[in-house]
Amino acid sequence: MAIHGSLFEDFRETESRDQFTRQNSKLLKIRMDYGPVNARLGSMVAYQATCGSPTAAPAAWTSC
């Protein structure tokens, strides 16, 4: 069953090979294959990875 709606069309992910890509006015996508990045205290951070990849989060952070 597919998910449909204008929300998924309006906020489509921007694809880029650059280290920093602005997704919208509130979201910055950072590619971690360029090296570590520091976040400001109080920043909200999300992590997305493919399970089993060399850059995947430690098992304590996610369940695959």
Jmol script that loads the backbone (N, CA, C; Angstrom):
load data "model"
ATOM      1  N   MET A   1       0.854  -1.178   0.000  1.00  0.00           N
ATOM      2  CA  MET A   1       0.000   0.000   0.000  1.00  0.00           C
ATOM      3  C   MET A   1       0.902   1.244   0.000  1.00  0.00           C
ATOM      4  N   ALA A   2       0.722   2.082  -0.961  1.00  0.00           N
ATOM      5  CA  ALA A   2       1.524   3.299  -1.085  1.00  0.00           C
ATOM      6  C   ALA A   2       0.904   4.433  -0.275  1.00  0.00           C
ATOM      7  N   ILE A   3       1.758   5.335   0.169  1.00  0.00           N
ATOM      8  CA  ILE A   3       1.302   6.519   0.904  1.00  0.00           C
ATOM      9  C   ILE A   3       1.168   7.663  -0.091  1.00  0.00           C
ATOM     10  N   HIS A   4       0.039   8.351  -0.068  1.00  0.00           N
ATOM     11  CA  HIS A   4      -0.227   9.437  -1.003  1.00  0.00           C
ATOM     12  C   HIS A   4      -0.568  10.705  -0.246  1.00  0.00           C
ATOM     13  N   GLY A   5      -0.385  11.842  -0.874  1.00  0.00           N
ATOM     14  CA  GLY A   5      -0.787  13.105  -0.286  1.00  0.00           C
ATOM     15  C   GLY A   5       0.122  14.237  -0.719  1.00  0.00           C
ATOM     16  N   SER A   6      -0.377  15.454  -0.595  1.00  0.00           N
ATOM     17  CA  SER A   6       0.395  16.621  -1.024  1.00  0.00           C
ATOM     18  C   SER A   6       1.617  16.853  -0.148  1.00  0.00           C
ATOM     19  N   LEU A   7       1.590  16.392   1.108  1.00  0.00           N
ATOM     20  CA  LEU A   7       2.729  16.553   2.004  1.00  0.00           C
ATOM     21  C   LEU A   7       3.983  15.923   1.409  1.00  0.00           C
ATOM     22  N   PHE A   8       3.842  14.758   0.784  1.00  0.00           N
ATOM     23  CA  PHE A   8       4.980  14.054   0.209  1.00  0.00           C
ATOM     24  C   PHE A   8       5.456  14.695  -1.086  1.00  0.00           C
ATOM     25  N   GLU A   9       4.607  15.410  -1.765  1.00  0.00           N
ATOM     26  CA  GLU A   9       4.995  16.122  -2.980  1.00  0.00           C
ATOM     27  C   GLU A   9       5.621  17.473  -2.648  1.00  0.00           C
ATOM     28  N   ASP A  10       5.071  18.177  -1.670  1.00  0.00           N
ATOM     29  CA  ASP A  10       5.544  19.509  -1.308  1.00  0.00           C
ATOM     30  C   ASP A  10       6.917  19.486  -0.654  1.00  0.00           C
ATOM     31  N   PHE A  11       7.235  18.422   0.076  1.00  0.00           N
ATOM     32  CA  PHE A  11       8.486  18.346   0.835  1.00  0.00           C
ATOM     33  C   PHE A  11       9.359  17.190   0.357  1.00  0.00           C
ATOM     34  N   ARG A  12       9.515  17.089  -0.943  1.00  0.00           N
ATOM     35  CA  ARG A  12      10.335  16.036  -1.540  1.00  0.00           C
ATOM     36  C   ARG A  12      11.807  16.253  -1.205  1.00  0.00           C
ATOM     37  N   GLU A  13      12.539  15.169  -0.937  1.00  0.00           N
ATOM     38  CA  GLU A  13      13.956  15.241  -0.589  1.00  0.00           C
ATOM     39  C   GLU A  13      14.771  15.726  -1.780  1.00  0.00           C
ATOM     40  N   THR A  14      15.698  16.640  -1.530  1.00  0.00           N
ATOM     41  CA  THR A  14      16.592  17.155  -2.559  1.00  0.00           C
ATOM     42  C   THR A  14      17.833  16.276  -2.614  1.00  0.00           C
ATOM     43  N   GLU A  15      18.133  15.718  -3.780  1.00  0.00           N
ATOM     44  CA  GLU A  15      19.298  14.853  -3.943  1.00  0.00           C
ATOM     45  C   GLU A  15      20.502  15.682  -4.376  1.00  0.00           C
ATOM     46  N   SER A  16      21.657  15.396  -3.764  1.00  0.00           N
ATOM     47  CA  SER A  16      22.890  16.097  -4.104  1.00  0.00           C
ATOM     48  C   SER A  16      24.076  15.291  -3.609  1.00  0.00           C
ATOM     49  N   ARG A  17      25.229  15.441  -4.251  1.00  0.00           N
ATOM     50  CA  ARG A  17      26.465  14.790  -3.810  1.00  0.00           C
ATOM     51  C   ARG A  17      27.298  15.744  -2.949  1.00  0.00           C
ATOM     52  N   ASP A  18      26.834  16.978  -2.733  1.00  0.00           N
ATOM     53  CA  ASP A  18      27.543  17.950  -1.909  1.00  0.00           C
ATOM     54  C   ASP A  18      27.471  17.548  -0.440  1.00  0.00           C
ATOM     55  N   GLN A  19      28.427  18.035   0.363  1.00  0.00           N
ATOM     56  CA  GLN A  19      28.413  17.709   1.792  1.00  0.00           C
ATOM     57  C   GLN A  19      27.201  18.327   2.481  1.00  0.00           C
ATOM     58  N   PHE A  20      26.849  19.562   2.143  1.00  0.00           N
ATOM     59  CA  PHE A  20      25.717  20.248   2.752  1.00  0.00           C
ATOM     60  C   PHE A  20      24.685  20.575   1.672  1.00  0.00           C
ATOM     61  N   THR A  21      23.426  20.185   1.911  1.00  0.00           N
ATOM     62  CA  THR A  21      22.342  20.468   0.978  1.00  0.00           C
ATOM     63  C   THR A  21      21.157  21.000   1.765  1.00  0.00           C
ATOM     64  N   ARG A  22      20.677  22.172   1.414  1.00  0.00           N
ATOM     65  CA  ARG A  22      19.508  22.742   2.084  1.00  0.00           C
ATOM     66  C   ARG A  22      18.244  22.088   1.537  1.00  0.00           C
ATOM     67  N   GLN A  23      17.504  21.402   2.401  1.00  0.00           N
ATOM     68  CA  GLN A  23      16.281  20.718   2.005  1.00  0.00           C
ATOM     69  C   GLN A  23      15.092  21.679   1.999  1.00  0.00           C
ATOM     70  N   ASN A  24      15.010  22.536   3.016  1.00  0.00           N
ATOM     71  CA  ASN A  24      13.974  23.564   3.103  1.00  0.00           C
ATOM     72  C   ASN A  24      14.447  24.600   4.121  1.00  0.00           C
ATOM     73  N   SER A  25      13.574  25.502   4.556  1.00  0.00           N
ATOM     74  CA  SER A  25      13.986  26.589   5.447  1.00  0.00           C
ATOM     75  C   SER A  25      14.403  26.113   6.841  1.00  0.00           C
ATOM     76  N   LYS A  26      14.055  24.879   7.216  1.00  0.00           N
ATOM     77  CA  LYS A  26      14.356  24.378   8.560  1.00  0.00           C
ATOM     78  C   LYS A  26      15.255  23.145   8.572  1.00  0.00           C
ATOM     79  N   LEU A  27      15.613  22.601   7.406  1.00  0.00           N
ATOM     80  CA  LEU A  27      16.320  21.331   7.355  1.00  0.00           C
ATOM     81  C   LEU A  27      17.547  21.405   6.454  1.00  0.00           C
ATOM     82  N   LEU A  28      18.692  20.994   7.006  1.00  0.00           N
ATOM     83  CA  LEU A  28      19.950  20.923   6.272  1.00  0.00           C
ATOM     84  C   LEU A  28      20.395  19.464   6.240  1.00  0.00           C
ATOM     85  N   LYS A  29      20.588  18.931   5.054  1.00  0.00           N
ATOM     86  CA  LYS A  29      21.048  17.549   4.915  1.00  0.00           C
ATOM     87  C   LYS A  29      22.574  17.553   4.825  1.00  0.00           C
ATOM     88  N   ILE A  30      23.217  16.696   5.637  1.00  0.00           N
ATOM     89  CA  ILE A  30      24.671  16.620   5.678  1.00  0.00           C
ATOM     90  C   ILE A  30      25.093  15.204   5.324  1.00  0.00           C
ATOM     91  N   ARG A  31      25.971  15.072   4.335  1.00  0.00           N
ATOM     92  CA  ARG A  31      26.514  13.763   3.957  1.00  0.00           C
ATOM     93  C   ARG A  31      27.716  13.475   4.839  1.00  0.00           C
ATOM     94  N   MET A  32      27.682  12.359   5.563  1.00  0.00           N
ATOM     95  CA  MET A  32      28.721  12.034   6.527  1.00  0.00           C
ATOM     96  C   MET A  32      29.949  11.379   5.892  1.00  0.00           C
ATOM     97  N   ASP A  33      29.901  11.037   4.603  1.00  0.00           N
ATOM     98  CA  ASP A  33      31.061  10.417   3.975  1.00  0.00           C
ATOM     99  C   ASP A  33      32.195  11.417   3.729  1.00  0.00           C
ATOM    100  N   TYR A  34      31.966  12.699   4.016  1.00  0.00           N
ATOM    101  CA  TYR A  34      33.013  13.723   3.925  1.00  0.00           C
ATOM    102  C   TYR A  34      33.767  13.882   5.248  1.00  0.00           C
ATOM    103  N   GLY A  35      33.279  13.278   6.316  1.00  0.00           N
ATOM    104  CA  GLY A  35      33.925  13.371   7.623  1.00  0.00           C
ATOM    105  C   GLY A  35      32.954  13.844   8.682  1.00  0.00           C
ATOM    106  N   PRO A  36      33.419  13.911   9.937  1.00  0.00           N
ATOM    107  CA  PRO A  36      32.538  14.293  11.049  1.00  0.00           C
ATOM    108  C   PRO A  36      32.116  15.764  10.981  1.00  0.00           C
ATOM    109  N   VAL A  37      30.987  16.052  11.610  1.00  0.00           N
ATOM    110  CA  VAL A  37      30.434  17.402  11.671  1.00  0.00           C
ATOM    111  C   VAL A  37      29.971  17.654  13.094  1.00  0.00           C
ATOM    112  N   ASN A  38      30.210  18.839  13.619  1.00  0.00           N
ATOM    113  CA  ASN A  38      29.744  19.215  14.953  1.00  0.00           C
ATOM    114  C   ASN A  38      28.391  19.902  14.850  1.00  0.00           C
ATOM    115  N   ALA A  39      27.515  19.620  15.822  1.00  0.00           N
ATOM    116  CA  ALA A  39      26.204  20.269  15.887  1.00  0.00           C
ATOM    117  C   ALA A  39      26.190  21.204  17.092  1.00  0.00           C
ATOM    118  N   ARG A  40      25.486  22.284  16.961  1.00  0.00           N
ATOM    119  CA  ARG A  40      25.355  23.251  18.040  1.00  0.00           C
ATOM    120  C   ARG A  40      24.519  22.669  19.172  1.00  0.00           C
ATOM    121  N   LEU A  41      24.866  22.997  20.404  1.00  0.00           N
ATOM    122  CA  LEU A  41      24.135  22.517  21.569  1.00  0.00           C
ATOM    123  C   LEU A  41      22.663  22.882  21.440  1.00  0.00           C
ATOM    124  N   GLY A  42      21.806  21.918  21.620  1.00  0.00           N
ATOM    125  CA  GLY A  42      20.366  22.139  21.520  1.00  0.00           C
ATOM    126  C   GLY A  42      19.794  21.864  20.137  1.00  0.00           C
ATOM    127  N   SER A  43      20.647  21.530  19.178  1.00  0.00           N
ATOM    128  CA  SER A  43      20.167  21.233  17.828  1.00  0.00           C
ATOM    129  C   SER A  43      19.453  19.886  17.797  1.00  0.00           C
ATOM    130  N   MET A  44      18.431  19.786  16.977  1.00  0.00           N
ATOM    131  CA  MET A  44      17.751  18.518  16.781  1.00  0.00           C
ATOM    132  C   MET A  44      18.458  17.800  15.632  1.00  0.00           C
ATOM    133  N   VAL A  45      18.862  16.555  15.861  1.00  0.00           N
ATOM    134  CA  VAL A  45      19.626  15.800  14.877  1.00  0.00           C
ATOM    135  C   VAL A  45      18.924  14.478  14.604  1.00  0.00           C
ATOM    136  N   ALA A  46      18.799  14.121  13.332  1.00  0.00           N
ATOM    137  CA  ALA A  46      18.253  12.828  12.930  1.00  0.00           C
ATOM    138  C   ALA A  46      19.323  12.109  12.122  1.00  0.00           C
ATOM    139  N   TYR A  47      19.339  10.786  12.178  1.00  0.00           N
ATOM    140  CA  TYR A  47      20.331   9.987  11.479  1.00  0.00           C
ATOM    141  C   TYR A  47      19.613   8.983  10.598  1.00  0.00           C
ATOM    142  N   GLN A  48      20.009   8.908   9.334  1.00  0.00           N
ATOM    143  CA  GLN A  48      19.405   7.970   8.395  1.00  0.00           C
ATOM    144  C   GLN A  48      20.533   7.147   7.781  1.00  0.00           C
ATOM    145  N   ALA A  49      20.418   5.821   7.811  1.00  0.00           N
ATOM    146  CA  ALA A  49      21.449   4.954   7.237  1.00  0.00           C
ATOM    147  C   ALA A  49      20.814   3.652   6.777  1.00  0.00           C
ATOM    148  N   THR A  50      21.506   2.975   5.904  1.00  0.00           N
ATOM    149  CA  THR A  50      21.105   1.655   5.463  1.00  0.00           C
ATOM    150  C   THR A  50      21.748   0.636   6.388  1.00  0.00           C
ATOM    151  N   CYS A  51      20.969  -0.261   6.938  1.00  0.00           N
ATOM    152  CA  CYS A  51      21.506  -1.268   7.853  1.00  0.00           C
ATOM    153  C   CYS A  51      22.547  -2.115   7.145  1.00  0.00           C
ATOM    154  N   GLY A  52      23.673  -2.300   7.810  1.00  0.00           N
ATOM    155  CA  GLY A  52      24.735  -3.115   7.255  1.00  0.00           C
ATOM    156  C   GLY A  52      25.759  -2.328   6.455  1.00  0.00           C
ATOM    157  N   SER A  53      25.513  -1.042   6.234  1.00  0.00           N
ATOM    158  CA  SER A  53      26.487  -0.235   5.493  1.00  0.00           C
ATOM    159  C   SER A  53      27.632   0.156   6.420  1.00  0.00           C
ATOM    160  N   PRO A  54      28.815   0.444   5.872  1.00  0.00           N
ATOM    161  CA  PRO A  54      29.965   0.809   6.717  1.00  0.00           C
ATOM    162  C   PRO A  54      29.736   2.083   7.531  1.00  0.00           C
ATOM    163  N   THR A  55      28.823   2.960   7.081  1.00  0.00           N
ATOM    164  CA  THR A  55      28.569   4.210   7.798  1.00  0.00           C
ATOM    165  C   THR A  55      27.314   4.141   8.651  1.00  0.00           C
ATOM    166  N   ALA A  56      26.744   2.949   8.812  1.00  0.00           N
ATOM    167  CA  ALA A  56      25.521   2.800   9.593  1.00  0.00           C
ATOM    168  C   ALA A  56      25.775   3.131  11.066  1.00  0.00           C
ATOM    169  N   ALA A  57      24.741   3.602  11.736  1.00  0.00           N
ATOM    170  CA  ALA A  57      24.840   3.941  13.155  1.00  0.00           C
ATOM    171  C   ALA A  57      25.110   2.685  13.982  1.00  0.00           C
ATOM    172  N   PRO A  58      25.755   2.838  15.137  1.00  0.00           N
ATOM    173  CA  PRO A  58      25.947   1.671  16.013  1.00  0.00           C
ATOM    174  C   PRO A  58      24.622   1.048  16.396  1.00  0.00           C
ATOM    175  N   ALA A  59      24.639  -0.234  16.706  1.00  0.00           N
ATOM    176  CA  ALA A  59      23.412  -0.980  17.005  1.00  0.00           C
ATOM    177  C   ALA A  59      22.640  -0.372  18.170  1.00  0.00           C
ATOM    178  N   ALA A  60      23.334   0.320  19.081  1.00  0.00           N
ATOM    179  CA  ALA A  60      22.664   0.938  20.225  1.00  0.00           C
ATOM    180  C   ALA A  60      21.755   2.083  19.789  1.00  0.00           C
ATOM    181  N   TRP A  61      21.989   2.658  18.610  1.00  0.00           N
ATOM    182  CA  TRP A  61      21.199   3.797  18.144  1.00  0.00           C
ATOM    183  C   TRP A  61      19.975   3.376  17.357  1.00  0.00           C
ATOM    184  N   THR A  62      20.044   2.254  16.702  1.00  0.00           N
ATOM    185  CA  THR A  62      18.962   1.867  15.807  1.00  0.00           C
ATOM    186  C   THR A  62      18.779   0.355  15.838  1.00  0.00           C
ATOM    187  N   SER A  63      17.636  -0.109  15.422  1.00  0.00           N
ATOM    188  CA  SER A  63      17.429  -1.552  15.273  1.00  0.00           C
ATOM    189  C   SER A  63      17.173  -1.836  13.809  1.00  0.00           C
ATOM    190  N   CYS A  64      17.875  -2.803  13.266  1.00  0.00           N
ATOM    191  CA  CYS A  64      17.766  -3.136  11.840  1.00  0.00           C
ATOM    192  C   CYS A  64      17.094  -4.478  11.669  1.00  0.00           C
TER     193      CYS A  64
END
end "model"
wireframe off; spacefill off
backbone 0.3
color backbone group
